[in-house]
Amino acid sequence: MFREQYDVIVVGGGHAGAEAAAAAANMGSKTLLATMNLQTIGQMSCNPAMGGIAKGQIVREIDALGGYSGIVTDKSAIQFKMLNKSKGPAMWSPRSQNDRMRFAEEWRLALENTPNVDFYQEMISGLLVSGNKVIGVRTSMGIDIKGKAIVLTNGTFLNGLIHIGEKQFGGGRAGEKAATGITEQLVDLGFDSGRMKTGTPPRVDGRSLDYSKMIVQPGDAVPEKFSYLDTPILTKQRDCHMSHTSEVVHDLLREGFERSPMFNGRIRSIGPRYCPSIEDKINRFADKDRHQLFVEPEGWHTVEVYVNGFSTSLPEEVQFKALRSVVGFENVKFFRPGYAIEYDYFPPTQLKHTLETKLIENLYFAGQINGTTGYEEAASQGMMAGINAHLKINEKDPFILKRDEAYIGVLIDDLITKGTEEPYRMFTSRAEYRTLLRQDNADLRLTPMSHTIGLATDVRLKRMQDKEKKSDAFVHFFRNTSVTPEDINPILESVGSASVKQSDKMFKAFSRPKVTMDHMMRLESVSNFVAEQELDREVMEQAEIQVKYSGYIQKEKNNADKLHRLENVRIPDNFDYSKLKSLSFEAREKLEAIRPISISQASRISGVSPSDISVLLVFMGR
Ligand SMILES: Cc1cc2nc3c(=O)[nH]c(=O)nc-3n(C[C@H](O)[C@H](O)[C@H](O)COP(=O)(O)OP(=O)(O)OC[C@H]3O[C@@H](n4cnc5c(N)ncnc54)[C@H](O)[C@@H]3O)c2cc1C
């Protein structure tokens, strides 16, 4: 039934697994995607949306590297918004609502159309290990399948336990079995494991809602998209809506608190801090008399609706009664109640930067299994694990993204260096170089690197090079073309900026606050240049950002260069920290556990102080 030996076997067909299989296969590995249910490949377990603050940047990065999440998202989008457009471009974050069923279908089609991917539907219940190396997997029916590298992407399925009020039952997601066997074997092999929890709101029947009482939340008037390739742009969009909870709703919810698994001690594991359940919000922010609820359609044609903001594991009748008191929900009918789920994860400090485990060679972990939350975080890890599994078995150098190169670099470095005790989600604030890590330039940052390792296609590289060439030429034009006071002063005055007395380079006026590309386009020479060079919106936006933020960008580049100097001071693999007596006890313990690859990574480990770093620097300097 199977090849004698696969190059890469990916366990799990969620967001991490799908990207891992795509990356490994597209680089040339004979890949098997083994998952419990082939109908749920690319399933969105929670909200039907991709992107958002910092997460949108990650999807753009996955796309720039040659992954599929951006393409699948564009093909199944029903609404698009660029969040934070009123702030600087470092904060702009694309977000889309998606058709849940089409999203999964597009993922399945994308993988079916990827040469080198074989599929198999069954639970994987164990790993085949020889010495300290993984050599395959064993299915729950006892079939052994050989593979040179294995990527585990089990999501919320490992010993998953679902809670609704006082009821609890095994499951990896509503209506799906939990996965057993893998945690137990990994613990026997010496891995540490932990428990986390997450939750989801009820899904309701859109026909039972009164939208006229809610606030309409339309998409952007000029929608954009995620992929740098030619994916469709939305020509029509579906509206979302907004309503609010109230004191009455809170009181009704409180009636169920003593039967809540969150409050009666049945759920002990930690959930996502930034995605709290409604009962958690009422409890923690007792002074707030209402909370926002976003009413999100689950697709183009379905009547199913996702009630964002009402995640809960209270008894179903309490959920129902409380939701019926929300404005617009007076006659609501449920498709299914909300629930919480507890699952096993493996503290990610047990991984290398490649996402290979330190304990077992050629075994990789990606996605929720590493303590993260979110489709985007999972997909990006899957992709990096797939890439590195392929590179490792072909004896090539690992592919590691640095913190100033990608949010994906920040994510993985945070996970393996600091670990996480609560579900980790990405934020712009986690990235120290966010002016460099923008959504608009992910292709410029990453496509050439990915092309070099054999993943991004020639088409991608060519598109990126065209964009770079054209935007550089446009910036050059602004730097080298002068504008007279007669021409520029009307623009400056229109935005309340001081007028000029002499001709000067356009770059100067354009750099001023409030002067935008739209203003500059009023100058004939600028609009002529755009027409002659056939510059599109993306190129113009790129040039505008390069002009207006050049100072900030340069400053961050300089800071990043300083960091690189520390990154270049490598710490040997098996360095013996016990011989550095001046290290603090805590630092020695942490350094031994995490085994950083550079002084720079060592400096990010909590418990390693600046004086410990000096000790290391003096020694390594020698
Ligand atoms: C109830 C719930 C609520 C959530 N709420 C949020 C939220 O509010 N915000 C947010 O950002 N994220 C949320 N998430 C998390 C989000 O769904 C995940 O972060 C994301 O799906 C993780 O992707 P993944 O690929 O790691 O795992 P998953 O998407 O869970 O996919 C795991 C895959 O592995 C398969 N599998 C598992 N074990 C085996 C095995 N042994 N053998 C074969 N196949 C196996 C499963 O069938 C599945 O296909 C929620 C998830 C759930 C379940």
The ligand as an SDF file (V2000), in Angstrom:
LIG
                    3D

 53 58  0  0  0  0  0  0  0  0999 V2000
  -12.2390   24.4120   19.9850 C   0  0  0  0  0  0  0  0  0  0  0  0
  -11.1030   25.1760   19.3860 C   0  0  0  0  0  0  0  0  0  0  0  0
  -11.0450   26.5350   19.5380 C   0  0  0  0  0  0  0  0  0  0  0  0
  -10.0080   27.2690   18.9970 C   0  0  0  0  0  0  0  0  0  0  0  0
  -10.0010   28.6100   19.1530 N   0  0  0  0  0  0  0  0  0  0  0  0
   -9.0480   29.3520   18.5670 C   0  0  0  0  0  0  0  0  0  0  0  0
   -9.0680   30.7530   18.6540 C   0  0  0  0  0  0  0  0  0  0  0  0
   -9.9480   31.3240   19.2580 O   0  0  0  0  0  0  0  0  0  0  0  0
   -8.0890   31.4640   18.0750 N   0  0  0  0  0  0  0  0  0  0  0  0
   -7.0990   30.8450   17.4090 C   0  0  0  0  0  0  0  0  0  0  0  0
   -6.2360   31.5300   16.8810 O   0  0  0  0  0  0  0  0  0  0  0  0
   -7.0540   29.5310   17.3260 N   0  0  0  0  0  0  0  0  0  0  0  0
   -8.0040   28.7700   17.8770 C   0  0  0  0  0  0  0  0  0  0  0  0
   -7.9850   27.4320   17.7980 N   0  0  0  0  0  0  0  0  0  0  0  0
   -6.7780   26.8600   17.3580 C   0  0  0  0  0  0  0  0  0  0  0  0
   -6.6240   26.6210   15.9100 C   0  0  0  0  0  0  0  0  0  0  0  0
   -7.6670   25.8690   15.4260 O   0  0  0  0  0  0  0  0  0  0  0  0
   -5.3350   25.8850   15.8700 C   0  0  0  0  0  0  0  0  0  0  0  0
   -4.3090   26.7060   16.3850 O   0  0  0  0  0  0  0  0  0  0  0  0
   -4.9040   25.4230   14.5420 C   0  0  0  0  0  0  0  0  0  0  0  0
   -5.9140   24.7470   13.8810 O   0  0  0  0  0  0  0  0  0  0  0  0
   -3.7160   24.5240   14.7770 C   0  0  0  0  0  0  0  0  0  0  0  0
   -3.3170   23.9300   13.6100 O   0  0  0  0  0  0  0  0  0  0  0  0
   -2.5930   22.5530   13.6660 P   0  0  0  0  0  0  0  0  0  0  0  0
   -2.2950   22.2100   12.2560 O   0  0  0  0  0  0  0  0  0  0  0  0
   -1.4990   22.5880   14.6250 O   0  0  0  0  0  0  0  0  0  0  0  0
   -3.6660   21.5360   14.2470 O   0  0  0  0  0  0  0  0  0  0  0  0
   -5.1620   21.2060   13.8370 P   0  0  0  0  0  0  0  0  0  0  0  0
   -5.7440   22.2220   12.9560 O   0  0  0  0  0  0  0  0  0  0  0  0
   -5.8430   20.8810   15.1090 O   0  0  0  0  0  0  0  0  0  0  0  0
   -4.9940   19.8910   12.9670 O   0  0  0  0  0  0  0  0  0  0  0  0
   -4.5310   18.7040   13.5210 C   0  0  0  0  0  0  0  0  0  0  0  0
   -4.7110   17.6290   12.4850 C   0  0  0  0  0  0  0  0  0  0  0  0
   -4.0240   16.4680   12.8700 O   0  0  0  0  0  0  0  0  0  0  0  0
   -4.8620   15.3330   12.7200 C   0  0  0  0  0  0  0  0  0  0  0  0
   -4.3830   14.3800   13.7070 N   0  0  0  0  0  0  0  0  0  0  0  0
   -4.1910   14.6060   15.0260 C   0  0  0  0  0  0  0  0  0  0  0  0
   -3.6430   13.5430   15.6030 N   0  0  0  0  0  0  0  0  0  0  0  0
   -3.4840   12.6080   14.6320 C   0  0  0  0  0  0  0  0  0  0  0  0
   -2.9700   11.2970   14.6120 C   0  0  0  0  0  0  0  0  0  0  0  0
   -2.4920   10.7240   15.7180 N   0  0  0  0  0  0  0  0  0  0  0  0
   -2.9700   10.6230   13.4470 N   0  0  0  0  0  0  0  0  0  0  0  0
   -3.4200   11.1890   12.3080 C   0  0  0  0  0  0  0  0  0  0  0  0
   -3.8970   12.4480   12.2760 N   0  0  0  0  0  0  0  0  0  0  0  0
   -3.9350   13.1420   13.4270 C   0  0  0  0  0  0  0  0  0  0  0  0
   -6.2450   15.8530   12.9260 C   0  0  0  0  0  0  0  0  0  0  0  0
   -7.2000   15.0210   12.3330 O   0  0  0  0  0  0  0  0  0  0  0  0
   -6.1450   17.2220   12.2450 C   0  0  0  0  0  0  0  0  0  0  0  0
   -6.3270   17.0830   10.8640 O   0  0  0  0  0  0  0  0  0  0  0  0
   -9.0000   26.6330   18.3220 C   0  0  0  0  0  0  0  0  0  0  0  0
   -9.0390   25.2510   18.1610 C   0  0  0  0  0  0  0  0  0  0  0  0
  -10.1000   24.5250   18.6880 C   0  0  0  0  0  0  0  0  0  0  0  0
  -10.1460   23.0390   18.4970 C   0  0  0  0  0  0  0  0  0  0  0  0
  1  2  1  0
  2  3  1  0
  2 52  2  0
  3  4  2  0
  4  5  1  0
  4 50  1  0
  5  6  2  0
  6  7  1  0
  6 13  1  0
  7  8  2  0
  7  9  1  0
  9 10  1  0
 10 11  2  0
 10 12  1  0
 12 13  2  0
 13 14  1  0
 14 15  1  0
 14 50  1  0
 15 16  1  0
 16 17  1  0
 16 18  1  0
 18 19  1  0
 18 20  1  0
 20 21  1  0
 20 22  1  0
 22 23  1  0
 23 24  1  0
 24 25  2  0
 24 26  1  0
 24 27  1  0
 27 28  1  0
 28 29  2  0
 28 30  1  0
 28 31  1  0
 31 32  1  0
 32 33  1  0
 33 34  1  0
 33 48  1  0
 34 35  1  0
 35 36  1  0
 35 46  1  0
 36 37  1  0
 36 45  1  0
 37 38  2  0
 38 39  1  0
 39 40  1  0
 39 45  2  0
 40 41  1  0
 40 42  2  0
 42 43  1  0
 43 44  2  0
 44 45  1  0
 46 47  1  0
 46 48  1  0
 48 49  1  0
 50 51  2  0
 51 52  1  0
 52 53  1  0
M  END
$$$$
